[in-house]
C-alpha cells in the first residue's frame, strides 16, 4: 500500500466529526507539499511542460484520472505520481503525457496496448482514433480486464465528451501478450506498458507495420521506434524508466496463444452512426453559437434614445441645478481635494499590500478554475442538446438508442 493512502473521512458512531475533519485537513496539507491537485483539470495544468498538442490535452481533460482508482484512493490519485493497489496500477501522469505524444495517434489508425490495465490510456486513445479506428488491449490478469470493462461502461454513462467527439471503444483480450498468434496485418501504433524481456524485441517489432510507431521500454529506456522499412528502424529515447518486466509465458500459456481480431474495416452501420452523429453535432454547435450571439447582442444593445421633449426638460433642469450649486462647491472643492487624494492613495496602497486582496485578484489558479467550470458547463449543455436531438429523430426507439451509443434517452 502506498504511503500516500488517505481515504476521505467518513465519521462513524463514537467518532467526533469535528476531529475527523481536522485530521483529514492535516493529511491534505501534508499531501499539498507533494504536488496534490484538487481535481483532474489541476493535474493537467501542472503538465504543460509534457503536453505539446491541443488534441492530447483535450483527451486528458476529457478522461478523469480519478475515475480509474478504487474507492478511498481519490486523494492519493491527485498527487502527481503513479498509483498502485494490488494488481491495479496507473503510471504517473507525465509518463502518460509523453506516451500519448510519442504515439502520434490520428483518426482511423489501429492501436494495440500491451498491458492495458485499467483501460485509462486505451480510453484516451479511443477519443483520438474515432469510430473508424481500431483499439485493442491485452491484459494478463482476468480481474483487471473485468475492472477495465466496468470502467468503460461507467465512461459511457457519465462522460459528456462522447457527445462532443467521436469515440473508438477499446476491446480487451485476456492472456499473456507474449503469446499472440501471428497477425495477418500489423498495427499502426503499439505501446507496451512494461519492460520488454531481452529476447522479445523482434517479437514486438513484428507487431508494427511499415510506417508505424512502437513505444516501448528497452534496456531501461522508454523509446519511440519508428519503422522506416521492412528491416529499418529509427529510434528516439526520451526517458529512463525502471518498470517491471513482462512475464515470460509458461508452457501452458504458450500452448494457448491469444488470437486477436482481424484488422478489417469498421462495419458500415457504425460508420453510418458516426456520420449521423457528426451531422447532429454540427447542428447543435450552430444552435449553441446562435444562442450565444443572440445573448451577447441583447447585452450589448444600447438603451433606447429619449424623446426630444424629455431631453430638453432634462437639460434645463440640470442647468438650473448646476448654477445653484456652483458657488457652494467651489469653496469645498479645494479643501476636500487634498484629503480625498491622500485617502484614495492610502486605500489603494493598503489594498495592494493586503495579501487577501492580491490573492483574490491576481490568482491564476482561480481564473483557470473559472474557465474549466465554464467549459464543463458548455459540454454538459451540449450533451443535453445532443440527447434531445436524438430523441426527436423519426426513428424507432431501439434505433434511437443505437444512435445514442447504447445509452438511455431518459433524463
C-alpha positions as CSV (number, residue, x, y, z in Angstrom):
1,X,0.0,0.0,0.0
2,X,1.3,3.5,-0.9
3,X,2.4,5.8,1.8
4,X,0.0,8.4,0.5
5,X,-3.1,6.4,1.0
6,X,-5.5,8.9,2.8
7,X,-9.2,8.0,2.3
8,X,-11.7,10.7,2.8
9,X,-13.2,10.9,6.3
10,X,-16.4,9.0,7.0
11,X,-17.2,9.7,10.7
12,X,-18.9,6.7,12.4
13,X,-20.7,6.3,15.7
14,X,-18.4,7.3,18.6
15,X,-16.0,9.4,16.5
16,X,-16.1,13.1,16.8
17,X,-16.9,14.6,13.4
18,X,-15.0,17.8,14.1
19,X,-11.9,15.9,15.0
20,X,-12.2,13.7,11.9
21,X,-12.4,16.7,9.6
22,X,-9.4,18.3,11.3
23,X,-7.3,15.1,10.8
24,X,-8.3,15.0,7.2
25,X,-7.3,18.6,6.6
26,X,-3.9,17.9,8.2
27,X,-3.4,15.0,5.8
28,X,-4.5,17.1,2.9
29,X,-2.0,19.8,3.9
30,X,0.7,17.1,4.1
31,X,-0.1,16.0,0.6
32,X,-0.2,19.5,-0.8
33,X,3.6,19.7,-0.2
34,X,3.9,16.7,-2.6
35,X,2.1,18.2,-5.6
36,X,-1.5,17.5,-4.6
37,X,-4.2,18.8,-7.0
38,X,-7.8,19.3,-6.3
39,X,-9.2,17.7,-9.5
40,X,-8.2,16.3,-12.9
41,X,-8.0,19.7,-14.5
42,X,-5.5,20.9,-12.0
43,X,-3.3,17.8,-12.7
44,X,-3.4,18.7,-16.4
45,X,-2.5,22.3,-15.6
46,X,0.7,21.1,-14.0
47,X,1.7,19.0,-17.0
48,X,2.1,21.9,-19.5
49,X,5.8,21.0,-20.0
50,X,4.9,17.5,-21.1
51,X,1.8,18.1,-23.2
52,X,2.7,19.6,-26.6
53,X,-0.5,19.3,-28.7
54,X,-4.0,20.5,-28.1
55,X,-5.5,17.1,-29.0
56,X,-3.6,15.3,-26.3
57,X,-4.6,18.0,-23.8
58,X,-8.2,17.6,-24.8
59,X,-8.4,13.9,-24.1
60,X,-6.5,14.2,-20.8
61,X,-9.1,16.7,-19.6
62,X,-12.0,14.5,-21.0
63,X,-11.0,11.3,-19.2
64,X,-10.9,11.9,-15.5
65,X,-7.9,10.0,-13.9
66,X,-9.7,9.9,-10.5
67,X,-12.4,7.6,-12.0
68,X,-10.0,4.8,-12.5
69,X,-8.9,4.3,-8.9
70,X,-10.6,2.1,-6.3
71,X,-12.8,3.8,-3.6
72,X,-10.8,5.5,-0.9
73,X,-7.8,6.4,-3.1
74,X,-9.3,9.6,-4.6
75,X,-7.0,11.9,-2.6
76,X,-3.9,9.9,-3.4
77,X,-4.5,9.9,-7.2
78,X,-4.4,13.7,-7.1
79,X,-0.7,13.5,-6.2
80,X,1.3,13.8,-9.5
81,X,2.8,10.4,-9.2
82,X,1.9,6.8,-10.0
83,X,-0.7,4.7,-8.1
84,X,-1.0,1.0,-7.3
85,X,-3.4,-1.1,-5.4
86,X,-2.9,-4.8,-5.8
87,X,-3.0,-5.7,-9.5
88,X,-4.3,-2.3,-10.5
89,X,-1.8,0.3,-11.5
90,X,-1.7,3.8,-13.1
91,X,1.6,5.3,-14.2
92,X,2.5,8.9,-13.3
93,X,0.5,11.5,-15.4
94,X,3.7,12.8,-17.1
95,X,4.5,9.3,-18.3
96,X,1.1,9.0,-20.0
97,X,1.6,12.5,-21.5
98,X,4.8,11.6,-23.1
99,X,3.5,8.2,-24.3
100,X,0.4,9.8,-25.9
101,X,2.6,12.5,-27.6
102,X,5.1,9.9,-29.0
103,X,2.4,7.6,-30.2
104,X,1.2,10.3,-32.6
105,X,-2.3,8.9,-32.7
106,X,-4.6,10.0,-35.5
107,X,-8.2,9.2,-36.5
108,X,-8.6,5.9,-38.3
109,X,-5.4,4.3,-37.1
110,X,-5.1,0.8,-35.5
111,X,-3.7,0.8,-31.9
112,X,-2.5,-2.1,-29.7
113,X,-2.0,-1.5,-26.0
114,X,0.2,-4.2,-24.4
115,X,-0.6,-4.4,-20.6
116,X,-3.8,-2.3,-21.0
117,X,-4.6,-2.5,-17.2
118,X,-7.5,-0.3,-16.1
119,X,-8.2,0.9,-19.6
120,X,-7.3,4.6,-18.8
121,X,-4.8,5.0,-21.7
122,X,-7.0,3.0,-24.1
123,X,-10.0,5.2,-23.4
124,X,-8.0,8.4,-24.1
125,X,-6.6,6.8,-27.3
126,X,-10.2,6.0,-28.4
127,X,-11.2,9.7,-28.3
128,X,-8.5,10.4,-30.9
129,X,-8.8,7.3,-33.1
130,X,-12.6,7.8,-33.7
131,X,-15.1,5.3,-34.8
132,X,-13.1,4.4,-38.0
133,X,-10.1,3.3,-35.9
134,X,-9.2,0.1,-34.1
135,X,-8.4,0.0,-30.4
136,X,-7.2,-3.3,-28.9
137,X,-5.7,-4.0,-25.5
138,X,-4.1,-7.1,-24.0
139,X,-4.0,-7.8,-20.2
140,X,-2.8,-10.9,-18.5
141,X,-4.9,-10.7,-15.3
142,X,-8.7,-11.6,-15.7
143,X,-9.7,-9.4,-12.8
144,X,-8.0,-6.4,-14.3
145,X,-9.8,-7.0,-17.6
146,X,-13.1,-7.1,-15.8
147,X,-12.2,-3.9,-14.0
148,X,-11.4,-2.2,-17.3
149,X,-14.7,-3.3,-18.9
150,X,-16.6,-1.9,-15.9
151,X,-14.8,1.5,-16.3
152,X,-15.7,1.6,-20.0
153,X,-19.4,1.2,-19.0
154,X,-19.1,4.0,-16.5
155,X,-17.4,6.2,-19.1
156,X,-20.3,5.7,-21.4
157,X,-22.8,6.5,-18.7
158,X,-21.1,9.6,-17.3
159,X,-18.9,11.2,-19.9
160,X,-20.2,14.3,-21.8
161,X,-17.2,14.1,-24.1
162,X,-18.9,11.3,-26.1
163,X,-21.3,13.9,-27.4
164,X,-18.6,16.3,-28.4
165,X,-16.2,13.9,-30.3
166,X,-16.1,10.6,-32.0
167,X,-15.0,7.5,-30.0
168,X,-13.4,4.1,-30.7
169,X,-14.4,1.8,-28.0
170,X,-11.5,-0.3,-26.7
171,X,-11.7,-4.1,-27.0
172,X,-9.7,-6.0,-24.3
173,X,-8.2,-9.5,-24.6
174,X,-7.1,-11.6,-21.6
175,X,-3.9,-13.5,-21.8
176,X,-0.1,-13.2,-22.0
177,X,0.8,-10.6,-24.6
178,X,4.0,-12.5,-25.4
179,X,1.8,-15.3,-26.9
180,X,-0.1,-13.6,-29.7
181,X,-0.8,-15.6,-32.8
182,X,0.9,-14.3,-35.9
183,X,-1.1,-11.3,-37.3
184,X,-2.3,-11.1,-40.9
185,X,-1.8,-7.4,-40.8
186,X,0.2,-5.4,-38.3
187,X,-0.8,-2.3,-36.3
188,X,-0.1,1.3,-36.9
189,X,0.7,2.1,-33.3
190,X,1.8,-0.3,-30.5
191,X,2.5,0.6,-26.9
192,X,4.0,-1.7,-24.2
193,X,3.4,-0.6,-20.6
194,X,6.0,-2.9,-19.1
195,X,9.7,-3.6,-19.7
196,X,10.4,-5.8,-22.6
197,X,12.2,-9.1,-21.9
198,X,15.7,-9.2,-23.6
199,X,14.7,-11.9,-26.2
200,X,11.4,-10.3,-27.3
201,X,12.4,-7.1,-29.0
202,X,12.0,-8.6,-32.5
203,X,8.6,-10.1,-31.4
204,X,7.3,-6.6,-30.6
205,X,8.7,-5.1,-33.8
206,X,6.8,-7.7,-35.8
207,X,3.5,-6.2,-34.5
208,X,4.1,-2.9,-36.2
209,X,3.6,-2.2,-39.9
210,X,5.9,-0.2,-42.1
211,X,5.5,3.5,-41.2
212,X,4.1,2.6,-37.8
213,X,5.4,3.5,-34.3
214,X,6.3,1.3,-31.3
215,X,6.6,3.0,-27.9
216,X,8.3,0.5,-25.5
217,X,10.8,0.4,-22.6
218,X,14.0,-1.2,-23.8
219,X,17.1,-1.6,-21.6
220,X,15.8,0.7,-19.0
221,X,14.9,3.5,-21.5
222,X,11.4,4.4,-22.8
223,X,11.9,4.7,-26.6
224,X,9.9,5.6,-29.7
225,X,10.8,3.2,-32.5
226,X,9.6,4.2,-36.0
227,X,9.5,1.5,-38.7
228,X,11.0,3.1,-41.8
229,X,11.2,-0.1,-43.8
230,X,10.8,-3.9,-43.6
231,X,14.2,-4.1,-41.8
232,X,15.0,-0.5,-40.9
233,X,14.1,1.4,-37.8
234,X,14.7,4.9,-36.3
235,X,14.8,5.3,-32.5
236,X,14.3,8.1,-30.1
237,X,15.0,7.8,-26.4
238,X,13.0,10.2,-24.2
239,X,13.2,8.9,-20.6
240,X,15.0,6.4,-18.3
241,X,12.5,4.1,-16.5
242,X,12.5,1.3,-14.1
243,X,9.4,-0.8,-14.8
244,X,8.5,-4.3,-14.0
245,X,9.3,-6.8,-16.8
246,X,6.6,-8.6,-18.7
247,X,6.1,-12.2,-17.5
248,X,7.7,-14.8,-19.8
249,X,4.9,-17.2,-20.8
250,X,4.6,-20.5,-19.1
251,X,4.3,-23.7,-21.1
252,X,0.5,-23.7,-20.6
253,X,0.2,-20.1,-21.8
254,X,2.4,-20.8,-24.8
255,X,0.1,-23.8,-25.7
256,X,-2.9,-21.5,-25.9
257,X,-1.9,-18.3,-27.6
258,X,-4.2,-15.2,-28.0
259,X,-5.9,-14.7,-31.3
260,X,-6.7,-11.0,-31.9
261,X,-9.5,-9.9,-34.2
262,X,-8.6,-9.4,-37.8
263,X,-7.8,-5.8,-38.6
264,X,-10.7,-5.2,-41.1
265,X,-12.5,-2.0,-41.9
266,X,-15.2,-1.0,-39.5
267,X,-18.7,-2.2,-40.2
268,X,-20.9,0.1,-42.3
269,X,-23.6,0.6,-39.5
270,X,-21.0,2.0,-37.2
271,X,-19.7,4.4,-39.8
272,X,-23.2,5.4,-40.7
273,X,-23.9,6.1,-37.0
274,X,-20.7,8.2,-36.8
275,X,-21.8,10.2,-39.8
276,X,-25.3,10.8,-38.3
277,X,-23.8,11.9,-35.0
278,X,-21.3,14.2,-36.7
279,X,-24.1,15.9,-38.6
280,X,-26.2,16.3,-35.5
281,X,-23.2,17.6,-33.6
282,X,-22.7,20.3,-36.2
283,X,-26.3,21.3,-35.9
284,X,-26.2,21.5,-32.1
285,X,-23.0,23.6,-32.2
286,X,-24.6,26.0,-34.7
287,X,-27.6,26.3,-32.4
288,X,-25.3,27.0,-29.4
289,X,-23.4,29.6,-31.3
290,X,-26.5,31.4,-32.5
291,X,-27.9,31.4,-28.9
292,X,-24.6,32.9,-27.6
293,X,-24.6,35.5,-30.3
294,X,-28.2,36.4,-29.5
295,X,-27.5,36.7,-25.8
296,X,-24.4,38.8,-26.4
297,X,-26.4,41.0,-28.8
298,X,-29.0,41.6,-26.0
299,X,-26.3,42.6,-23.6
300,X,-24.6,45.0,-26.0
301,X,-27.9,46.5,-27.2
302,X,-27.8,50.3,-26.4
303,X,-30.6,51.8,-24.3
304,X,-33.5,53.5,-26.2
305,X,-32.9,57.2,-27.0
306,X,-35.1,59.6,-25.0
307,X,-37.6,61.8,-26.8
308,X,-36.9,65.5,-27.8
309,X,-39.2,67.0,-25.1
310,X,-37.8,64.8,-22.3
311,X,-34.2,65.6,-23.3
312,X,-34.9,69.4,-23.4
313,X,-36.6,69.4,-19.9
314,X,-33.7,67.4,-18.5
315,X,-31.1,69.8,-19.9
316,X,-32.9,72.8,-18.4
317,X,-33.2,71.2,-15.0
318,X,-29.6,70.3,-14.9
319,X,-28.5,73.8,-15.9
320,X,-30.5,75.3,-13.0
321,X,-29.1,72.8,-10.6
322,X,-25.5,73.5,-11.7
323,X,-25.8,77.3,-11.3
324,X,-27.2,77.0,-7.8
325,X,-24.5,74.5,-6.6
326,X,-21.5,76.0,-8.3
327,X,-20.9,78.7,-5.6
328,X,-21.0,76.2,-2.7
329,X,-19.0,73.5,-4.5
330,X,-16.1,75.9,-5.3
331,X,-15.4,76.6,-1.7
332,X,-15.5,73.0,-0.6
333,X,-13.7,71.6,-3.6
334,X,-10.3,72.9,-2.7
335,X,-10.4,71.7,0.9
336,X,-11.7,68.2,0.0
337,X,-9.4,67.6,-2.9
338,X,-6.3,67.2,-0.8
339,X,-7.9,64.9,1.7
340,X,-9.6,62.7,-1.0
341,X,-6.4,62.3,-2.9
342,X,-4.5,61.2,0.2
343,X,-7.3,58.9,1.3
344,X,-7.5,57.3,-2.1
345,X,-3.8,56.8,-2.2
346,X,-3.8,55.2,1.2
347,X,-6.7,53.0,0.3
348,X,-5.1,51.8,-2.9
349,X,-1.8,51.2,-1.3
350,X,-3.4,49.3,1.6
351,X,-5.4,47.2,-0.9
352,X,-2.4,46.4,-3.0
353,X,-0.3,45.5,0.1
354,X,-3.1,43.3,1.5
355,X,-2.3,39.6,0.8
356,X,-6.0,38.7,0.7
357,X,-6.8,41.4,-1.9
358,X,-3.9,40.4,-4.1
359,X,-4.7,36.7,-3.9
360,X,-8.3,37.4,-4.8
361,X,-7.5,39.5,-7.9
362,X,-4.2,38.1,-9.2
363,X,-4.5,34.3,-8.6
364,X,-4.2,32.5,-12.0
365,X,-5.4,29.2,-10.4
366,X,-8.7,30.8,-9.6
367,X,-9.1,32.1,-13.1
368,X,-8.2,28.7,-14.6
369,X,-10.8,27.1,-12.3
370,X,-13.5,29.5,-13.6
371,X,-12.5,28.7,-17.2
372,X,-12.7,24.9,-16.5
373,X,-16.1,25.3,-14.9
374,X,-17.4,27.2,-17.9
375,X,-16.0,24.6,-20.3
376,X,-17.6,21.8,-18.3
377,X,-21.0,23.6,-18.2
378,X,-20.8,24.1,-22.0
379,X,-20.1,20.4,-22.6
380,X,-22.9,19.4,-20.3
381,X,-25.3,21.7,-22.2
382,X,-24.1,20.3,-25.5
383,X,-24.6,16.8,-24.3
384,X,-28.2,17.6,-23.2
385,X,-28.9,19.1,-26.6
386,X,-27.5,16.1,-28.4
387,X,-29.7,13.8,-26.4
388,X,-32.7,15.9,-27.2
389,X,-31.8,15.9,-30.9
390,X,-31.6,12.1,-30.9
391,X,-34.9,11.8,-29.1
392,X,-36.5,14.0,-31.9
393,X,-35.4,11.7,-34.7
394,X,-38.2,10.0,-36.6
395,X,-36.9,6.5,-35.8
396,X,-37.9,3.5,-33.6
397,X,-36.7,3.7,-30.0
398,X,-34.1,0.9,-30.5
399,X,-32.5,2.8,-33.4
400,X,-32.5,6.0,-31.4
401,X,-30.7,4.2,-28.6
402,X,-28.2,2.8,-31.1
403,X,-27.5,6.4,-32.4
404,X,-27.1,7.5,-28.8
405,X,-24.3,4.9,-28.4
406,X,-26.5,2.5,-26.5
407,X,-27.2,5.0,-23.7
408,X,-30.7,5.6,-22.3
409,X,-32.7,8.5,-23.7
410,X,-34.4,9.1,-20.4
411,X,-33.4,12.2,-18.4
